[in-house]
Amino acid sequence: MPQSTPLLLMAPPARPSLEAWLRYFDDLGLGPFYLDRTAMELPAADPVAAPPPTPAASPAPVLPAAAGPARAARPQDAVLPVVPSLFEVASRAGFEGDTLPRIREDLGDCKRCRLCQGRNTIVFGDGNSQARLVFVGEGPGHDEDVQGLPFVGRAGKLLTQMIEAMGLRRGDVYICNVVKCRPPGNRQPERDEIATCSPFLDRQLAAIRPKVIVCLGGVAAQALLGTNKAISQFRGQWFDFRGAKLLATYHPAFLLRTPSAKSDVWTDLKKVMHELGLKPPKPKPRSG
């Protein structure tokens, strides 16, 4: 894909996400959303006309280095159009009436990043397609990779208990992850892997239109909020996210390692319950 000046001048943290969006729309046959003026034919020179005066030589501007070998700036680069907002592009492309089955079909047997090499199953998501509450985790683990469902291992059982403590059933909510394939050794997904998979997560959230999104862990919160801050700096705070309320809390796997943090998570979940108008179920009376 030809790179234009807006991509070259973009801050490094934003480049992988933008490039992933461009590849994604190109896969769907909706691109390109840029103009490569170097491919345009220049008018033929007039053999009779005198050549224009040569201006005084001046040093060529040097663009910031991008991924791969650097190239010299060209005069036509300065007039290339700025790439529009990709969320506006998605809206114009007809994703407003999106559905989860259509998104899953577009995902296909995804081989867009290196995570496909070690996965067993794509873990798309599970739950109510019209849920008011969506939980977003980091990525599938071993049990999820085997069964093809999110949060079914030890951390998943704890998440189910958390959902039930809120007075809900697992089938009342929707659960998904930032990346759909298991990272090797359950490592955190890399930035480019997140950027490649994020368009599908964005479409899932747009199709469901939940009232509340709960990010489980720092990776999910950082991916959706576009921040590098540690989750401890904003855990339990409300954020506006494309028409929904977003709150980040600790991942259930972290609670398995650090049981003392369960009280913090319950405080966060009570905020979610208040936002959704939920009341916790009454405790069952003890027998005997």
Backbone bond lengths (Angstrom), bond angles and torsions (degrees), N, CA, C in turn:
res aa  C-N    CA-C-N  psi(-1)  N-CA   C-N-CA  omega(-1)  CA-C   N-CA-C  phi
1 M - - - 1.464 - - 1.530 109.12 -
2 P 1.319 119.00 125.42 1.459 120.02 178.56 1.507 110.35 -61.94
3 Q 1.327 116.82 141.14 1.452 121.44 178.17 1.513 109.84 -102.29
4 S 1.321 115.47 133.60 1.449 120.49 178.63 1.502 109.26 -103.90
5 T 1.315 115.52 173.34 1.453 121.03 -177.55 1.511 113.50 -56.88
6 P 1.369 121.68 -41.89 1.456 119.54 179.30 1.514 112.70 -55.23
7 L 1.352 118.35 -37.50 1.454 120.25 178.40 1.519 110.91 -70.28
8 L 1.333 116.87 -39.32 1.453 119.90 -178.51 1.522 111.82 -68.20
9 L 1.330 115.83 -35.03 1.453 119.82 -177.69 1.519 112.94 -84.96
10 M 1.314 118.36 -7.47 1.454 121.60 -175.62 1.519 110.58 -71.01
11 A 1.340 115.93 146.38 1.454 120.80 177.97 1.525 109.41 -60.95
12 P 1.339 119.08 140.33 1.461 122.00 -175.79 1.517 114.39 -52.16
13 P 1.361 122.00 -41.10 1.467 119.64 -179.09 1.515 113.55 -62.44
14 A 1.338 118.03 -26.01 1.466 120.39 -176.44 1.529 112.03 -89.39
15 R 1.322 118.29 -18.60 1.466 120.98 -174.79 1.522 113.52 -61.42
16 P 1.362 119.66 -48.88 1.472 117.91 -177.20 1.514 112.98 -59.72
17 S 1.342 117.18 -39.76 1.457 120.25 -179.07 1.526 111.07 -65.28
18 L 1.335 117.37 -44.74 1.456 120.65 -179.87 1.517 111.26 -65.70
19 E 1.340 116.45 -43.44 1.462 118.94 179.52 1.526 111.05 -63.79
20 A 1.350 116.25 -37.15 1.460 119.43 178.79 1.523 110.83 -64.99
21 W 1.338 117.19 -40.63 1.466 120.66 177.58 1.528 110.19 -62.11
22 L 1.315 117.76 -43.19 1.461 120.62 -179.05 1.521 111.10 -64.41
23 R 1.357 116.80 -41.86 1.463 119.03 176.63 1.525 110.91 -63.88
24 Y 1.326 114.92 -38.59 1.468 120.76 -178.29 1.527 110.71 -62.56
25 F 1.320 117.97 -49.31 1.466 120.23 179.52 1.522 111.34 -68.40
26 D 1.324 116.76 -30.32 1.459 119.51 176.66 1.527 110.08 -66.12
27 D 1.366 116.31 -38.76 1.463 120.38 176.98 1.522 111.17 -60.94
28 L 1.337 116.81 -35.13 1.456 121.13 -179.25 1.522 112.79 -83.45
29 G 1.318 116.87 -0.93 1.454 120.79 -179.70 1.510 113.77 75.46
30 L 1.343 116.71 24.70 1.462 120.84 -176.71 1.523 112.62 -105.23
31 G 1.319 118.10 -0.94 1.452 120.45 -177.74 1.522 110.21 -102.27
32 P 1.304 119.38 -171.55 1.467 123.75 -4.98 1.526 112.42 -83.88
33 F 1.343 115.31 159.70 1.458 121.47 178.68 1.534 110.19 -111.20
34 Y 1.309 115.88 33.37 1.452 120.91 179.41 1.522 107.43 -145.21
35 L 1.293 117.00 169.24 1.462 121.28 -178.79 1.515 108.60 -126.75
36 D 1.323 117.13 119.17 1.458 122.35 177.31 1.524 107.78 -96.77
37 R 1.302 115.14 96.09 1.458 119.31 -175.35 1.521 112.59 -70.62
38 T 1.318 117.78 -14.00 1.466 119.14 178.91 1.524 110.86 -68.77
39 A 1.366 116.73 -20.83 1.464 119.80 -179.92 1.516 112.20 -83.94
40 M 1.338 117.60 -7.94 1.454 120.79 -178.43 1.525 109.70 -82.38
41 E 1.342 115.56 140.86 1.461 119.52 179.87 1.522 109.89 -74.47
42 L 1.310 115.78 136.43 1.451 120.80 176.29 1.528 109.11 -86.84
43 P 1.331 118.83 148.18 1.469 120.18 178.30 1.519 110.61 -62.50
44 A 1.343 114.90 145.40 1.462 119.82 -179.74 1.524 110.56 -64.75
45 A 1.318 115.31 143.97 1.462 120.06 -178.98 1.528 109.78 -73.52
46 D 1.321 116.13 144.93 1.466 122.12 178.02 1.519 108.05 -81.36
47 P 1.371 118.20 114.45 1.472 118.96 -176.07 1.521 112.34 -66.41
48 V 1.342 117.70 -19.89 1.455 118.86 -177.27 1.520 111.52 -87.87
49 A 1.324 115.40 -34.90 1.457 119.24 -175.18 1.510 110.65 -63.15
50 A 1.320 114.55 144.57 1.463 119.44 178.31 1.519 108.85 -73.39
51 P 1.316 117.20 145.64 1.463 119.39 179.24 1.525 110.39 -65.68
52 P 1.318 117.32 145.22 1.470 119.87 179.59 1.508 110.52 -66.59
53 P 1.337 116.15 153.74 1.470 118.90 179.08 1.518 110.31 -62.26
54 T 1.314 114.19 141.94 1.465 120.35 -179.41 1.519 109.13 -81.29
55 P 1.356 118.58 121.31 1.467 119.81 179.11 1.515 111.14 -71.26
56 A 1.322 114.30 163.43 1.463 118.79 178.61 1.520 109.09 -62.40
57 A 1.320 114.47 139.98 1.465 119.80 -178.06 1.519 109.91 -65.92
58 S 1.293 115.54 139.50 1.468 120.81 176.48 1.508 107.74 -139.39
59 P 1.314 117.86 150.25 1.465 119.80 -178.51 1.514 111.13 -64.70
60 A 1.343 115.62 138.92 1.476 120.75 179.92 1.515 109.51 -72.81
61 P 1.348 117.06 140.90 1.459 118.79 177.74 1.515 110.83 -66.10
62 V 1.308 116.91 147.65 1.452 122.32 -179.50 1.511 108.16 -110.98
63 L 1.338 117.54 123.95 1.455 122.21 179.00 1.516 109.64 -81.46
64 P 1.345 117.72 154.12 1.457 119.81 175.49 1.512 110.50 -59.39
65 A 1.333 116.16 147.24 1.451 120.93 -177.18 1.511 110.70 -65.81
66 A 1.321 116.90 136.77 1.459 122.01 175.78 1.517 107.69 -111.53
67 A 1.339 115.59 179.50 1.448 119.25 178.13 1.517 109.01 -63.63
68 G 1.338 116.30 132.47 1.447 119.39 -178.08 1.515 110.27 94.28
69 P 1.336 117.75 178.76 1.465 121.12 -177.92 1.518 111.97 -64.87
70 A 1.317 116.09 140.03 1.462 121.01 -179.66 1.524 109.78 -76.46
71 R 1.325 114.69 153.77 1.459 119.17 176.83 1.510 108.99 -130.43
72 A 1.307 116.05 159.05 1.455 120.17 -179.33 1.514 110.69 -72.76
73 A 1.322 116.09 149.90 1.468 120.62 178.92 1.521 109.56 -71.37
74 R 1.338 115.90 148.98 1.451 121.68 177.91 1.518 108.37 -118.55
75 P 1.336 118.47 150.01 1.463 120.21 -178.20 1.517 112.64 -57.98
76 Q 1.357 118.39 -36.63 1.457 119.39 -176.10 1.524 112.62 -71.81
77 D 1.352 118.67 -16.37 1.448 120.61 179.19 1.520 111.74 -60.71
78 A 1.306 116.98 -31.81 1.461 120.78 -173.96 1.523 112.13 -67.21
79 V 1.344 118.30 -19.15 1.460 119.92 -176.41 1.526 112.35 -107.25
80 L 1.351 118.06 7.14 1.449 119.34 177.75 1.523 109.85 -67.73
81 P 1.343 118.22 142.34 1.467 120.46 -177.47 1.512 111.66 -70.70
82 V 1.323 116.10 151.91 1.450 121.44 176.01 1.526 108.67 -76.89
83 V 1.337 116.36 136.12 1.455 120.38 179.41 1.523 109.16 -64.22
84 P 1.343 119.58 129.13 1.461 121.20 -178.43 1.522 111.04 -69.88
85 S 1.339 114.80 169.21 1.459 120.92 175.91 1.513 109.29 -56.49
86 L 1.325 116.42 128.77 1.452 119.10 -176.89 1.518 112.17 -73.73
87 F 1.319 118.10 -21.81 1.454 119.47 174.73 1.529 109.94 -72.72
88 E 1.329 117.26 -33.78 1.461 120.05 173.65 1.526 109.68 -66.89
89 V 1.319 116.31 -39.77 1.460 120.09 178.42 1.519 110.04 -62.02
90 A 1.343 116.80 -42.71 1.457 120.63 179.81 1.518 110.88 -61.35
91 S 1.330 116.14 -39.16 1.461 119.95 179.60 1.522 110.28 -65.92
92 R 1.329 116.37 -44.39 1.456 119.77 -179.56 1.525 111.66 -67.84
93 A 1.347 116.72 -25.15 1.460 120.55 -178.66 1.522 112.11 -77.19
94 G 1.323 117.94 -5.90 1.457 120.08 174.92 1.502 115.00 99.72
95 F 1.336 118.84 22.11 1.452 120.99 -178.65 1.525 112.93 -86.96
96 E 1.332 118.28 0.67 1.457 119.99 -177.80 1.523 111.31 -63.89
97 G 1.325 118.10 -32.81 1.458 121.71 177.83 1.513 112.24 -98.09
98 D 1.311 117.49 30.24 1.456 122.86 -175.45 1.525 111.51 -64.42
99 T 1.322 116.04 154.25 1.453 122.53 174.70 1.519 109.20 -131.24
100 L 1.329 116.44 156.02 1.456 120.10 179.25 1.528 112.35 -61.89
101 P 1.347 120.15 -41.21 1.472 118.50 176.27 1.529 113.17 -60.66
102 R 1.327 116.83 -37.83 1.465 119.18 178.96 1.530 110.87 -66.72
103 I 1.326 116.15 -40.21 1.469 119.92 178.99 1.522 110.06 -63.94
104 R 1.348 116.18 -42.27 1.466 119.96 179.25 1.522 110.05 -63.96
105 E 1.317 117.31 -38.08 1.462 120.54 177.81 1.524 111.04 -64.90
106 D 1.331 117.17 -41.17 1.458 120.30 178.36 1.528 111.42 -66.67
107 L 1.321 116.54 -32.92 1.470 119.98 177.53 1.513 110.62 -64.38
108 G 1.334 116.21 -41.07 1.465 120.90 176.16 1.519 112.76 59.02
109 D 1.325 115.17 -153.19 1.466 121.90 175.43 1.525 107.18 -87.83
110 C 1.325 114.97 72.01 1.467 122.20 -165.07 1.526 112.72 -58.81
111 K 1.324 114.77 131.32 1.460 122.23 174.03 1.531 109.14 -133.59
112 R 1.326 115.35 37.27 1.461 120.79 -175.15 1.529 113.15 -80.35
113 C 1.323 117.92 -16.69 1.473 119.88 177.43 1.515 109.16 -143.90
114 R 1.313 116.21 175.99 1.462 121.83 -173.13 1.532 113.56 -68.47
115 L 1.316 118.23 -15.70 1.462 119.70 -178.40 1.521 112.47 -64.29
116 C 1.323 117.11 -21.13 1.466 120.02 -179.86 1.522 111.52 -65.51
117 Q 1.333 116.91 -22.67 1.464 120.24 -172.70 1.521 113.32 -68.42
118 G 1.339 117.28 -29.04 1.463 118.65 -176.53 1.510 114.27 -115.17
119 R 1.313 117.34 3.25 1.466 118.37 -176.73 1.520 111.52 -79.91
120 N 1.332 114.42 158.29 1.456 121.04 171.13 1.528 110.28 -100.65
121 T 1.350 115.62 -41.69 1.458 121.40 -176.32 1.526 109.62 -143.22
122 I 1.312 117.33 143.43 1.466 121.67 169.92 1.521 108.19 -75.56
123 V 1.328 116.45 128.58 1.465 121.85 179.68 1.524 107.03 -105.70
124 F 1.327 116.06 96.69 1.458 121.10 -172.33 1.520 112.12 -78.79
125 G 1.304 117.73 -52.04 1.459 122.48 -177.63 1.513 109.03 159.81
126 D 1.330 116.60 170.45 1.457 119.54 -176.25 1.522 109.45 -156.79
127 G 1.333 115.37 143.45 1.449 119.03 174.80 1.514 113.22 131.27
128 N 1.323 114.80 -159.06 1.455 123.72 -176.23 1.527 110.28 -78.63
129 S 1.316 116.85 121.71 1.465 120.59 -178.12 1.525 112.41 -71.37
130 Q 1.332 117.50 -10.77 1.463 121.79 177.13 1.527 110.85 -120.30
131 A 1.325 115.76 29.69 1.460 121.03 -175.69 1.522 111.82 -64.50
132 R 1.303 115.97 142.64 1.464 120.74 173.01 1.523 111.09 -80.36
133 L 1.326 116.47 -17.64 1.461 122.11 -176.78 1.518 109.86 -128.41
134 V 1.329 116.61 127.01 1.464 122.57 178.13 1.530 108.63 -122.10
135 F 1.327 116.03 132.48 1.459 122.48 173.18 1.531 108.06 -103.34
136 V 1.319 116.22 130.32 1.469 121.48 179.35 1.516 108.72 -118.73
137 G 1.322 116.31 119.50 1.453 121.72 178.23 1.518 111.79 -101.25
138 E 1.317 114.80 -165.48 1.466 121.71 -174.37 1.520 112.23 -87.32
139 G 1.323 116.05 -57.87 1.453 121.03 -178.30 1.517 109.92 -174.48
140 P 1.327 118.34 165.55 1.466 120.85 -179.19 1.524 111.40 -67.35
141 G 1.343 114.93 148.63 1.456 121.65 170.67 1.516 109.75 -103.76
142 H 1.319 116.60 -163.43 1.463 121.10 -176.34 1.520 112.07 -61.85
143 D 1.346 117.17 -50.57 1.463 119.87 -177.74 1.526 111.55 -63.80
144 E 1.330 116.20 -38.53 1.464 120.53 178.88 1.528 110.99 -66.08
145 D 1.324 116.19 -38.76 1.462 121.04 179.79 1.526 111.07 -65.43
146 V 1.325 116.56 -32.64 1.469 120.69 179.85 1.521 110.81 -76.53
147 Q 1.343 116.87 -44.49 1.467 120.49 -173.54 1.529 113.43 -90.18
148 G 1.332 117.61 -18.95 1.458 120.09 -179.64 1.515 113.69 78.32
149 L 1.339 117.60 16.63 1.463 122.80 179.54 1.520 109.56 -126.27
150 P 1.343 117.76 145.94 1.465 119.84 -179.00 1.522 112.10 -78.96
151 F 1.318 115.86 145.69 1.466 123.44 172.33 1.536 111.98 53.68
152 V 1.333 116.08 64.24 1.461 121.15 176.36 1.532 112.05 -119.60
153 G 1.323 118.33 -3.34 1.456 121.80 177.09 1.525 110.86 -86.07
154 R 1.321 116.86 -155.24 1.462 121.23 -179.08 1.522 110.83 -61.15
155 A 1.339 116.75 -44.08 1.465 119.81 178.96 1.524 110.23 -65.85
156 G 1.334 116.88 -33.16 1.452 120.29 178.90 1.512 112.33 -67.90
157 K 1.330 116.95 -38.41 1.466 120.31 177.47 1.525 110.34 -63.76
158 L 1.330 116.23 -38.39 1.466 119.40 177.80 1.527 110.20 -67.19
159 L 1.339 117.42 -39.35 1.459 120.01 177.44 1.529 110.36 -62.25
160 T 1.325 117.21 -40.53 1.468 120.24 177.68 1.525 110.65 -60.58
161 Q 1.326 117.06 -40.76 1.462 120.73 176.93 1.523 111.06 -63.54
162 M 1.320 117.24 -38.96 1.464 121.24 178.45 1.532 110.49 -63.98
163 I 1.332 115.76 -42.35 1.461 120.14 179.79 1.525 110.47 -63.82
164 E 1.325 117.01 -43.65 1.461 121.04 179.95 1.522 111.33 -66.99
165 A 1.332 117.25 -33.26 1.465 120.33 177.65 1.523 111.06 -65.86
166 M 1.325 116.73 -22.06 1.467 121.37 177.41 1.524 111.88 -83.41
167 G 1.318 117.14 -2.50 1.462 120.52 -178.13 1.517 113.26 87.87
168 L 1.321 117.52 18.25 1.460 122.58 -179.50 1.519 109.88 -118.97
169 R 1.325 115.01 167.16 1.450 121.62 170.73 1.526 108.15 -107.60
170 R 1.292 115.42 157.73 1.461 119.30 -179.76 1.524 111.42 -58.03
171 G 1.325 117.03 -34.43 1.454 120.57 179.85 1.515 113.88 -72.21
172 D 1.336 117.39 -8.56 1.467 120.73 178.59 1.523 112.34 -82.64
173 V 1.324 116.96 -20.04 1.465 121.53 -174.89 1.527 108.94 -113.49
174 Y 1.331 115.67 174.43 1.463 120.77 173.97 1.520 107.43 -119.14
175 I 1.340 115.96 138.23 1.461 121.70 -177.09 1.522 108.73 -126.90
176 C 1.313 117.01 130.75 1.462 121.43 178.26 1.525 108.98 -151.09
177 N 1.320 116.49 -178.31 1.458 122.42 -178.96 1.522 110.67 -130.60
178 V 1.318 114.82 164.33 1.464 120.60 177.31 1.522 110.16 -65.35
179 V 1.339 117.82 -46.82 1.464 121.78 175.97 1.516 108.54 -111.77
180 K 1.320 116.11 149.88 1.464 121.70 -172.71 1.518 113.45 -97.62
181 C 1.319 118.27 -5.68 1.463 121.99 -179.79 1.519 109.56 -122.00
182 R 1.319 116.04 147.73 1.467 121.10 -177.10 1.528 110.84 -69.88
183 P 1.333 118.39 123.97 1.463 120.13 172.67 1.524 110.11 -68.60
184 P 1.321 118.35 145.38 1.471 121.33 -178.46 1.526 111.35 -56.53
185 G 1.324 115.39 132.54 1.455 120.10 177.47 1.509 113.46 64.39
186 N 1.332 117.07 18.86 1.474 122.03 -178.50 1.530 112.65 60.19
187 R 1.337 116.31 27.75 1.464 119.09 175.87 1.518 109.71 -69.76
188 Q 1.334 116.42 166.51 1.451 120.25 175.35 1.534 109.58 -69.04
189 P 1.327 117.89 142.39 1.470 119.32 176.58 1.519 111.25 -65.14
190 E 1.327 115.62 144.42 1.458 121.32 178.73 1.530 110.23 -76.27
191 R 1.332 114.96 163.02 1.465 120.42 -176.72 1.521 112.35 -59.12
192 D 1.335 117.74 -42.20 1.460 119.03 -178.62 1.523 111.47 -70.84
193 E 1.335 117.64 -30.61 1.460 120.83 176.55 1.531 110.74 -67.46
194 I 1.330 115.52 -41.73 1.463 120.54 177.08 1.526 110.03 -63.07
195 A 1.328 116.19 -44.19 1.466 120.04 -178.68 1.523 111.50 -63.09
196 T 1.326 117.33 -36.50 1.457 121.19 -179.62 1.524 111.89 -69.03
197 C 1.327 117.03 -36.88 1.464 121.46 -176.13 1.532 112.62 -88.70
198 S 1.316 118.13 -20.71 1.464 121.38 -173.95 1.528 114.64 -57.71
199 P 1.341 120.63 -36.39 1.474 118.22 178.57 1.523 113.58 -56.71
200 F 1.324 117.70 -33.65 1.455 120.38 179.59 1.527 110.88 -74.38
201 L 1.322 117.48 -38.25 1.464 120.35 175.31 1.527 110.12 -64.13
202 D 1.317 117.28 -42.63 1.465 120.42 178.55 1.522 110.92 -59.67
203 R 1.331 116.46 -40.98 1.463 119.99 179.48 1.520 111.27 -68.86
204 Q 1.341 117.44 -37.10 1.461 119.96 176.34 1.525 111.10 -59.14
205 L 1.321 115.79 -48.08 1.461 120.11 -178.57 1.524 110.83 -65.47
206 A 1.332 116.66 -38.17 1.467 119.76 179.57 1.520 111.34 -67.98
207 A 1.335 117.33 -34.32 1.462 121.00 -179.66 1.527 111.57 -72.98
208 I 1.332 116.92 -38.01 1.463 120.90 -178.22 1.526 111.05 -77.23
209 R 1.329 116.68 -38.19 1.466 122.78 -177.61 1.529 111.79 55.44
210 P 1.336 117.57 58.07 1.462 119.25 -179.19 1.522 111.28 -72.97
211 K 1.307 115.00 161.28 1.458 119.72 174.53 1.524 110.30 -81.31
212 V 1.335 115.85 -35.05 1.466 121.26 -177.15 1.524 109.40 -133.49
213 I 1.324 115.88 136.96 1.466 123.24 173.16 1.523 107.55 -117.60
214 V 1.333 116.69 127.53 1.460 121.41 176.20 1.522 108.22 -110.94
215 C 1.317 116.45 117.54 1.464 122.05 176.26 1.521 108.36 -86.53
216 L 1.323 115.89 124.10 1.458 121.38 179.55 1.518 108.90 -97.04
217 G 1.332 116.54 98.59 1.453 120.98 178.69 1.511 113.49 98.97
218 G 1.327 114.01 165.37 1.457 120.72 -175.04 1.507 114.67 -67.55
219 V 1.330 117.97 -36.18 1.468 120.31 -176.94 1.522 110.57 -62.22
220 A 1.330 117.00 -46.67 1.465 120.19 -179.95 1.522 110.99 -64.62
221 A 1.335 116.79 -43.41 1.464 120.21 -178.89 1.518 111.15 -65.04
222 Q 1.322 117.19 -43.28 1.461 120.60 -179.89 1.522 111.05 -65.03
223 A 1.339 117.18 -37.43 1.462 120.48 -178.82 1.526 111.16 -66.55
224 L 1.320 117.79 -43.07 1.459 120.22 -176.22 1.520 112.25 -80.88
225 L 1.334 117.30 -34.10 1.460 120.39 -178.18 1.523 112.82 -89.89
226 G 1.336 117.12 -11.09 1.462 119.88 179.76 1.507 112.98 65.50
227 T 1.337 116.74 45.32 1.461 120.63 -178.64 1.518 109.81 -131.28
228 N 1.313 116.13 159.25 1.459 122.28 174.97 1.527 111.41 -107.67
229 K 1.326 117.22 4.33 1.462 120.64 -178.20 1.521 110.37 -69.20
230 A 1.329 115.73 149.24 1.454 121.11 175.51 1.522 109.52 -68.04
231 I 1.311 116.49 146.98 1.458 120.43 -176.06 1.524 111.90 -61.27
232 S 1.322 117.13 -26.92 1.460 120.11 179.75 1.527 112.25 -62.76
233 Q 1.332 117.52 -18.86 1.461 121.18 -178.39 1.531 112.60 -84.03
234 F 1.337 118.24 -15.22 1.470 118.50 -178.21 1.524 111.93 -142.00
235 R 1.318 118.22 9.42 1.469 121.11 177.85 1.529 110.93 -57.39
236 G 1.322 115.98 135.29 1.448 120.70 177.16 1.510 115.08 82.37
237 Q 1.335 118.21 1.33 1.467 121.60 178.83 1.531 109.84 -95.65
238 W 1.319 115.65 147.85 1.461 121.05 178.03 1.530 110.57 -87.55
239 F 1.320 114.82 140.36 1.465 121.61 174.92 1.526 108.32 -132.22
240 D 1.320 116.86 146.06 1.459 121.78 172.39 1.521 108.32 -83.62
241 F 1.325 116.25 128.92 1.461 120.48 -177.22 1.517 109.19 -136.27
242 R 1.334 117.24 92.87 1.463 123.74 174.41 1.529 112.02 49.73
243 G 1.300 115.71 49.54 1.454 120.63 176.52 1.512 114.67 91.61
244 A 1.327 118.30 -6.14 1.462 122.39 178.38 1.526 109.46 -114.43
245 K 1.329 115.98 165.33 1.460 121.91 172.27 1.521 107.38 -98.06
246 L 1.323 116.42 132.26 1.465 121.10 -177.36 1.514 110.01 -119.72
247 L 1.321 115.82 135.50 1.458 122.41 177.75 1.523 108.29 -136.33
248 A 1.325 116.66 138.58 1.464 121.74 178.71 1.522 109.87 -107.58
249 T 1.320 115.59 139.17 1.460 120.91 175.37 1.527 108.37 -140.72
250 Y 1.313 116.60 178.05 1.462 120.20 -176.65 1.532 111.48 -72.37
251 H 1.321 115.04 149.65 1.458 122.42 179.47 1.534 109.31 -72.08
252 P 1.339 118.33 142.66 1.470 119.61 177.38 1.525 113.52 -55.51
253 A 1.335 117.64 -32.71 1.463 119.20 177.83 1.529 110.96 -63.97
254 F 1.325 116.77 -34.56 1.469 120.68 176.09 1.526 110.18 -65.84
255 L 1.328 116.91 -37.26 1.468 120.28 179.81 1.517 111.22 -67.20
256 L 1.332 117.42 -31.69 1.461 119.94 176.89 1.525 110.88 -65.37
257 R 1.326 116.36 -31.67 1.463 120.85 178.34 1.516 112.10 -87.80
258 T 1.339 116.40 -26.82 1.459 121.46 -175.52 1.525 109.06 -132.32
259 P 1.334 117.51 77.37 1.472 119.97 -177.05 1.529 113.48 -59.83
260 S 1.321 117.88 -23.36 1.464 120.01 -178.56 1.529 112.07 -65.97
261 A 1.351 117.42 -17.25 1.468 120.76 -179.33 1.526 112.44 -85.17
262 K 1.330 117.51 -2.40 1.464 119.72 -178.03 1.530 111.32 -62.89
263 S 1.319 117.43 -35.12 1.466 120.06 -179.78 1.526 110.68 -65.06
264 D 1.347 117.41 -36.01 1.465 120.42 177.66 1.534 110.31 -65.19
265 V 1.321 116.43 -42.04 1.461 120.27 -179.60 1.524 110.55 -66.64
266 W 1.330 117.42 -39.49 1.458 119.47 178.87 1.529 110.75 -64.45
267 T 1.330 116.84 -36.35 1.466 120.25 174.43 1.517 110.78 -60.47
268 D 1.338 116.37 -41.93 1.467 120.40 178.60 1.523 111.17 -65.61
269 L 1.315 116.50 -42.80 1.467 119.87 -178.00 1.528 111.26 -67.08
270 K 1.310 117.70 -31.54 1.467 119.66 176.64 1.526 110.53 -65.90
271 K 1.331 117.20 -32.07 1.470 119.83 174.38 1.526 110.26 -65.00
272 V 1.328 116.18 -40.49 1.460 120.66 178.07 1.528 110.11 -64.21
273 M 1.317 116.32 -43.62 1.463 120.54 179.09 1.526 111.08 -60.48
274 H 1.321 116.83 -42.01 1.462 120.15 178.53 1.526 110.56 -63.09
275 E 1.323 117.10 -39.98 1.466 121.45 179.93 1.527 110.86 -65.11
276 L 1.333 116.72 -35.11 1.459 121.34 -177.77 1.524 112.49 -93.20
277 G 1.330 117.87 -2.26 1.458 121.02 -179.30 1.517 113.10 71.67
278 L 1.330 117.20 33.59 1.463 122.43 -178.40 1.520 111.14 -99.42
279 K 1.314 115.01 151.12 1.454 121.32 173.90 1.518 107.92 -124.90
280 P 1.332 117.23 138.56 1.476 118.93 -179.67 1.515 111.10 -65.63
281 P 1.326 116.81 147.20 1.472 119.00 179.48 1.519 110.69 -64.24
282 K 1.323 114.85 150.34 1.455 119.18 177.74 1.523 109.52 -69.34
283 P 1.345 117.23 138.34 1.468 119.07 180.00 1.518 110.97 -64.29
284 K 1.328 115.13 142.24 1.457 120.52 179.01 1.521 110.05 -70.31
285 P 1.308 117.77 136.22 1.469 119.37 178.32 1.520 111.42 -64.94
286 R 1.303 115.75 140.63 1.459 120.71 179.60 1.520 110.12 -73.60
287 S 1.310 115.07 136.23 1.460 119.75 178.74 1.518 110.70 -77.93
288 G 1.320 117.20 147.49 1.454 121.44 178.33 1.484 112.04 82.72
